[in-house]
């Protein structure tokens, strides 16, 4: 009898393991499912005064800084927006984690009950989204009103501008799926690049190289590597004719030493991956118009904003990835 039970137990354990593995796999949603879940919340809590892309812009900013700041706990949920306990429950509330809408209101807290379950829970996505939408609705539906609300909440011009960039992108493309990238020069042209992060630079004082040089002939088209908004355009004594583009991930993409710009590129324009923004040159290292002090190339850099400061990081691994992805996309056409 015992001998007959052994195969049965083994059979049962095998299928239990398979079932457990399948269950675990299903618990991890795909990227598309995650984006769909987020959009469901944005649309659910938008109204005439608060369009969905305002909510999405704030949520994405909060997600960005949580990924790079150790002092901010990462909110493990669909929505990344975080409120402080003091803001939620009220500055004089003796119960910091209060969830009663009545006492929260009494002590001047902002936390609200978004799903009508009688509880204003700081960890509930419905309550968090409803609270943020209610806060924004007090200011009005225009971008100017939104800007005022952001300033009141964050008290930082740079944070306000980053969130406005997000909102502008989401409104224009009518989606939050904006993670596609492109290699920043046309692949059919001659080019070469290698990791030059941290190399010494002598002109203008001792400094390190904060980017990757993509060497190419004069006039090679330079492409936007990401979706973004043109934030900077003009002369810089180090970078020559340069363009700066801000994306939805708190990243500033820096394109320097250009020979000229694309005629239709202006500050405030919205661009997408593969958009021609300028042309390779050798400008820089001097007063406006200086050129020819080094071989023609594109200096490409990325700077990350964490809500307080902005710093450069090595773009070389990203360039390798985007080069491969761009080639694969071209072959699949």
C-alpha positions in Angstrom: 0.0 0.0 0.0 2.8 2.4 1.0 4.6 1.4 -2.2 1.6 2.5 -4.3 1.4 5.8 -2.5 4.9 6.9 -3.4 4.2 7.4 -7.1 1.0 9.2 -6.3 2.8 11.5 -3.9 5.5 12.2 -6.4 2.9 12.9 -9.1 1.0 15.2 -6.8 4.2 17.1 -5.8 5.2 17.5 -9.4 1.9 19.1 -10.5 1.8 21.2 -7.3 5.2 22.6 -8.2 4.1 23.3 -11.8 1.0 25.0 -10.6 3.0 27.1 -8.1 5.4 28.2 -10.8 2.5 29.1 -13.1 0.9 31.1 -10.4 4.1 33.0 -9.6 4.5 33.8 -13.3 1.0 35.1 -13.5 1.6 37.3 -10.4 4.3 39.3 -12.3 2.4 41.5 -14.8 3.9 42.4 -18.2 5.0 45.9 -19.0 1.9 46.4 -21.1 -0.3 45.2 -18.3 1.4 47.6 -15.8 0.9 50.6 -18.1 -2.7 49.6 -18.6 -3.3 49.4 -14.9 -1.8 52.9 -14.4 -3.9 54.3 -17.2 -7.1 52.8 -15.7 -6.4 54.8 -12.5 -5.6 58.1 -14.4 -8.8 57.9 -16.4 -10.9 56.8 -13.5 -10.0 59.9 -11.4 -9.8 62.5 -14.1 -12.6 65.1 -14.5 -13.2 68.4 -16.2 -10.8 70.2 -13.9 -8.1 67.5 -13.8 -7.3 65.8 -17.1 -5.7 62.3 -16.9 -2.3 63.5 -18.1 -1.9 65.8 -15.1 -2.3 62.8 -12.7 0.0 60.7 -14.9 2.7 63.4 -15.0 2.9 63.6 -11.2 2.8 59.8 -10.8 5.6 59.3 -13.2 7.8 62.0 -11.5 7.2 60.3 -8.1 8.2 57.0 -9.6 11.3 58.4 -11.1 12.7 59.9 -7.9 11.8 56.8 -5.9 14.0 54.8 -8.2 17.1 56.9 -7.5 16.6 58.2 -4.0 17.5 56.1 -0.9 15.8 58.5 1.4 12.4 58.0 -0.2 10.7 54.6 0.3 9.6 53.0 -2.9 5.8 52.6 -3.1 5.2 49.0 -4.1 1.9 49.6 -5.8 0.4 50.5 -9.2 0.5 54.2 -8.2 3.7 55.8 -7.1 2.4 59.0 -5.6 3.3 59.4 -1.9 2.0 61.7 0.7 3.7 62.3 4.0 1.9 61.1 7.1 1.8 64.7 8.4 0.2 65.9 5.1 -2.3 63.1 5.0 -3.4 63.0 8.7 -2.9 66.6 9.6 0.1 68.4 11.2 -1.4 68.3 14.7 -3.1 65.0 14.5 -1.8 62.8 17.5 -2.4 59.7 15.4 0.1 59.9 12.6 -1.4 57.0 10.7 -5.0 58.1 11.1 -7.4 56.6 8.6 -10.7 58.2 9.8 -11.9 60.8 7.3 -13.6 62.7 10.1 -10.6 63.1 12.4 -8.3 63.7 9.4 -10.5 66.6 8.3 -10.7 67.9 11.9 -6.9 68.1 12.2 -6.5 69.7 8.7 -5.2 66.6 7.0 -5.6 66.2 3.2 -6.3 62.4 3.1 -9.6 61.4 1.6 -11.7 58.3 1.1 -11.5 57.6 -2.7 -13.3 54.2 -2.8 -16.1 55.1 -0.3 -15.2 52.3 2.2 -15.2 54.7 5.1 -11.4 54.7 5.4 -8.8 57.2 4.1 -5.8 54.9 3.7 -2.4 56.3 2.8 -1.5 53.0 1.2 -4.7 52.6 -0.9 -4.3 53.7 -4.5 -7.9 54.8 -4.8 -7.6 57.1 -1.8 -4.2 58.4 -3.0 -5.4 59.2 -6.5 -8.7 60.8 -5.2 -6.7 62.9 -2.8 -4.3 64.2 -5.5 -7.1 64.8 -8.0 -9.1 66.8 -5.3 -6.0 68.9 -4.5 -5.4 69.8 -8.2 -9.1 70.5 -8.8 -8.9 73.4 -6.3 -6.7 75.4 -8.7 -8.3 74.9 -12.2 -7.9 73.1 -15.5 -5.4 75.2 -17.4 -1.6 74.5 -17.5 -1.1 77.8 -15.6 -3.4 76.5 -12.8 -1.6 73.1 -12.8 1.7 74.9 -12.5 0.4 76.9 -9.5 -0.8 73.7 -7.9 2.6 72.0 -8.4 4.5 75.0 -7.0 2.3 75.0 -3.9 2.9 71.3 -3.4 6.6 70.8 -4.3 8.0 74.3 -3.9 10.7 73.7 -6.6 10.8 75.3 -10.0 12.8 72.4 -11.4 10.4 69.8 -10.2 7.5 71.8 -11.6 9.2 72.0 -15.0 9.9 68.3 -15.0 6.2 67.4 -14.3 5.0 69.9 -16.9 7.3 68.2 -19.4 5.6 64.8 -18.5 2.1 66.3 -18.9 3.0 67.9 -22.2 4.3 64.6 -23.6 1.3 62.5 -22.4 -1.2 65.0 -23.7 0.5 65.2 -27.1 1.0 61.5 -27.7 -2.1 60.5 -25.7 -0.3 57.6 -24.1 2.2 56.9 -21.2 4.0 54.3 -23.3 7.0 56.5 -24.2 10.0 54.4 -23.4 11.2 53.7 -26.9 14.7 55.0 -27.8 16.8 55.5 -30.9 20.5 55.6 -31.6 21.4 59.4 -31.9 23.0 59.3 -35.4 21.7 57.8 -38.6 23.1 54.2 -38.8 23.5 54.4 -42.6 26.3 57.0 -42.2 29.8 56.3 -41.1 30.3 56.6 -37.3 32.2 55.1 -34.4 32.1 55.4 -30.7 33.6 53.9 -27.5 33.3 54.4 -23.8 35.1 57.7 -22.9 33.3 58.4 -19.6 35.6 60.0 -17.1 38.5 60.9 -19.5 40.4 64.0 -18.7 39.5 67.3 -20.5 41.9 70.2 -20.5 40.2 73.1 -22.2 38.5 75.5 -19.8 40.1 73.9 -16.7 40.6 70.4 -15.5 37.4 68.4 -15.8 36.2 64.9 -16.8 34.3 63.8 -19.8 30.6 63.5 -18.9 29.4 61.6 -21.9 30.2 59.5 -25.0 31.7 60.9 -28.2 30.2 59.5 -31.4 32.6 60.3 -34.2 31.1 61.0 -37.6 31.5 63.2 -40.7 30.4 66.8 -40.8 26.7 67.0 -41.6 25.8 63.6 -40.3 22.2 63.9 -39.1 21.8 63.8 -35.3 18.6 62.2 -34.0 16.7 62.6 -30.8 17.3 59.4 -28.7 14.0 59.7 -26.8 10.6 61.2 -26.6 11.0 64.6 -25.0 10.7 68.4 -24.9 13.4 70.7 -26.2 14.6 72.5 -23.1 17.8 74.2 -24.3 19.1 75.4 -27.7 22.0 77.7 -28.5 25.7 78.3 -27.9 27.7 76.9 -25.0 31.5 77.7 -24.8 32.2 74.0 -24.0 29.6 72.3 -26.2 29.3 74.8 -29.0 26.0 74.6 -30.7 24.0 72.3 -28.5 20.5 71.0 -27.8 19.1 69.7 -24.5 16.0 67.5 -24.4 14.1 66.5 -21.3 12.3 63.2 -21.3 9.6 61.6 -19.0 12.1 59.8 -16.9 13.7 62.9 -15.3 16.6 62.6 -17.8 18.1 65.5 -19.7 19.7 64.4 -23.1 22.6 66.7 -24.1 23.7 66.9 -27.8 26.8 69.0 -28.3 29.4 70.2 -30.9 26.7 70.5 -33.7 27.4 72.2 -37.0 23.8 73.4 -37.3 20.3 72.7 -36.2 17.3 71.2 -38.0 15.3 74.2 -39.2 12.1 73.2 -37.5 13.5 72.6 -34.0 12.7 75.3 -31.4 12.7 75.4 -27.6 9.5 73.9 -26.3 9.1 71.6 -29.3 8.0 68.0 -28.7 10.2 65.4 -30.3 10.2 61.6 -30.6 13.0 59.0 -31.1 14.6 59.3 -34.6 13.6 62.9 -35.1 16.4 64.9 -36.8 17.4 67.7 -34.4 20.8 68.8 -35.9 24.0 67.8 -37.7 27.4 66.7 -36.5 30.1 69.3 -36.3 33.1 70.5 -34.3 31.8 73.6 -32.7 32.8 74.8 -29.2 35.8 75.5 -27.0 35.7 79.2 -27.5 33.5 82.2 -28.2 30.3 81.8 -30.2 31.0 80.4 -33.7 34.3 78.7 -32.8 34.8 75.5 -34.7 37.4 73.1 -35.9 39.4 72.7 -32.7 38.8 68.9 -32.7 37.6 66.2 -35.2 33.8 66.3 -35.9 31.7 64.3 -33.5 28.6 64.3 -31.5 29.1 64.6 -27.7 26.1 62.8 -26.1 25.4 63.0 -22.4 22.6 62.1 -20.1 21.9 63.9 -16.8 19.4 62.5 -14.2 17.3 64.7 -11.9 16.4 63.2 -8.5 14.2 66.0 -7.2 17.1 67.8 -5.6 20.1 67.7 -7.8 21.1 66.7 -11.3 24.1 64.5 -12.2 25.6 63.0 -15.2 25.9 59.2 -15.7 27.7 57.1 -18.4 25.5 56.8 -21.5 27.7 54.3 -23.2 25.7 51.1 -22.1 22.5 52.8 -23.3 24.0 53.7 -26.6 25.1 50.1 -27.2 21.5 48.9 -26.4 19.9 51.6 -28.6 22.2 50.9 -31.5 21.2 47.2 -31.4 17.5 47.9 -31.0 17.6 50.4 -33.9 19.3 47.9 -36.1 16.8 45.2 -35.2 13.9 47.5 -35.9 15.3 48.5 -39.2 15.8 44.8 -40.2 12.2 43.9 -39.2 10.6 46.5 -41.5 
